[in-house]
Amino acid sequence: MKRLMTAVTTLMLVWEDRLKRDERGSVTTEHVLWAVAVIAIVGIVVAAVKTFVEIQAGKIN
């Protein structure tokens, strides 16, 4: 019985350790997704401003 309890306790500790690692990875994934979203938004804004400036510069000539 003592061996069974030791085995179960060991499995629980290993499982808990895996869950902790999985959670830490999800935070990293979330940060990467936010970074990609911010870069995409900045790219869209830059393209819009560039287009606006080029149109206004074309009207000057």
C-alpha positions in Angstrom: 0.0 0.0 0.0 2.9 2.3 0.8 4.3 1.8 -2.7 1.0 2.6 -4.3 0.7 5.9 -2.3 4.2 6.8 -3.3 3.5 6.1 -7.0 0.3 8.1 -6.9 1.9 11.0 -5.1 4.8 11.0 -7.7 2.4 11.0 -10.6 0.4 13.9 -9.1 3.6 15.9 -8.6 4.7 15.2 -12.2 1.2 16.2 -13.5 1.2 19.4 -11.5 4.6 20.3 -12.8 3.4 19.8 -16.4 0.4 22.0 -15.8 2.6 24.7 -14.5 4.9 24.6 -17.5 1.9 24.7 -19.9 0.6 27.8 -18.2 3.9 29.6 -18.5 4.0 28.8 -22.2 0.5 30.3 -22.7 1.6 33.6 -21.3 4.5 33.7 -23.8 2.1 32.8 -26.7 -0.2 35.6 -25.6 2.6 38.1 -25.6 3.7 37.0 -29.1 0.1 37.4 -30.4 -0.2 40.9 -28.9 3.1 41.9 -30.5 2.0 40.6 -33.9 -1.3 42.5 -33.5 0.5 45.8 -32.6 2.9 45.4 -35.5 0.0 44.9 -37.9 -1.9 47.9 -36.6 1.2 50.1 -36.9 1.8 48.9 -40.4 -1.8 49.8 -41.4 -1.5 53.2 -39.8 1.8 53.9 -41.6 0.4 52.8 -44.9 -2.7 55.0 -44.4 -0.6 58.1 -43.5 1.8 57.5 -46.5 -1.1 57.2 -48.9 -2.7 60.4 -47.5 0.5 62.3 -47.8 1.1 61.1 -51.4 -2.4 62.1 -52.4 -2.0 65.5 -50.9 1.4 66.0 -52.5 -0.1 65.0 -55.9 -2.7 67.8 -55.5 0.1 70.4 -55.1 1.5 69.9 -58.6 
